[in-house]
Amino acid sequence: MRYCYHSRYSRRSFAGVTMGLKHYAEMAAQYLSDPAFRMDINTILGKYDSVPDEEFIRMRFRAAFGREPDLSHPKTFNEKLQWIKLHDRKPLYTTLVDKYAVKQYIADTLGPDLVVPTIAHWDKPDEITFGSLPEQFVLKCNHDSGGLVICKNKSDLDEKQTIAFLNKRYQRSSYLPSREWPYKDVKKCILAEKYLEDPDHDLRDYKLFCFNGKVKCFKIDFDRFTGHHANYYDLDGNILKIGEAGLPPVFDRKLEIPDTLPQMVRDAEILAKDTYFVRIDFYSVRGHVYFGEVTFFPSGGFRKFIYEGNDELWGSWISLPTDQ
């Protein structure tokens, strides 16, 4: 019996090792053949931490698109975002991307009713006091978009796993991977927010894209957990032939455009004043609008569109000093 157990264990171990080796072999092959993947891995490893911003941006652009960016007279959307990164550095932008600090700015600029209530905040994940939190809440890092924990039932929450996850996100730099400089000086913290719920459907955020201070289109993400898609619309609610890699549109999917859209457009344009480009996100819950977040460089400025001409179209919507 002892020999049989050892034999079975060995076979399982060998199978696990084989699968592990296969996985690493596939990663190694991708590392050698895919410049964008290689760039991502080397960035994670810190190989480019000391590389100046413009040099890094050129390297990553070549890896993503297979060509040199024109940063002197940019034409495409992605090129223009890189130019903006390098040349438009208003200190206010750091406040706007800070998910904690921006709340006071929104309250002062648009009104406190648009701010999702903060329950508590802490300097580090290890300081979270779960006992003080209600049954439902949201935990997030203030400096990135992936450090998010949604708690619908406190008794089901694994506190150790939650802290481990948030610690990992807390240590992540949102500046280095794409040189999104507004994040560089954000003072990191963890905040707990009120859990928002829409009884009519899954909570949706509406992403409004502002070009030189004016909203040109907006995006609705849907089916996030069953096959993530995103549709783009003009301000009249007509679906547009715009799509980004990994989030294909579904043209025959009818999504309700909220009656609060005019308010969201108005508020977005207030926040977007004196910017070349910015995306402003809102939630609309049964007629009540909440501010979501500010994003200056979607996908770090390395977004791949599905449809030919989208990159050029969006680029034409941004007027820069280099256009003159």
Secondary structure as GFF3:
##gff-version 3
##sequence-region A 1 324
A	DSSP	alpha_helix	2	33	.	.	.	ID=ss1
A	DSSP	alpha_helix	35	44	.	.	.	ID=ss2
A	DSSP	alpha_helix	53	65	.	.	.	ID=ss3
A	DSSP	alpha_helix	77	87	.	.	.	ID=ss4
A	DSSP	alpha_helix	92	97	.	.	.	ID=ss5
A	DSSP	alpha_helix	102	109	.	.	.	ID=ss6
A	DSSP	three_ten_helix	112	114	.	.	.	ID=ss7
A	DSSP	beta_strand	118	122	.	.	.	ID=ss8
A	DSSP	three_ten_helix	125	127	.	.	.	ID=ss9
A	DSSP	three_ten_helix	130	132	.	.	.	ID=ss10
A	DSSP	beta_strand	137	141	.	.	.	ID=ss11
A	DSSP	beta_strand	148	151	.	.	.	ID=ss12
A	DSSP	three_ten_helix	154	156	.	.	.	ID=ss13
A	DSSP	alpha_helix	159	170	.	.	.	ID=ss14
A	DSSP	three_ten_helix	181	183	.	.	.	ID=ss15
A	DSSP	beta_strand	190	193	.	.	.	ID=ss16
A	DSSP	beta_strand	205	211	.	.	.	ID=ss17
A	DSSP	beta_strand	214	222	.	.	.	ID=ss18
A	DSSP	alpha_helix	224	227	.	.	.	ID=ss19
A	DSSP	beta_strand	229	233	.	.	.	ID=ss20
A	DSSP	alpha_helix	261	271	.	.	.	ID=ss21
A	DSSP	beta_strand	277	285	.	.	.	ID=ss22
A	DSSP	beta_strand	288	295	.	.	.	ID=ss23
A	DSSP	three_ten_helix	298	301	.	.	.	ID=ss24
A	DSSP	alpha_helix	310	316	.	.	.	ID=ss25
A	DSSP	three_ten_helix	321	323	.	.	.	ID=ss26
###
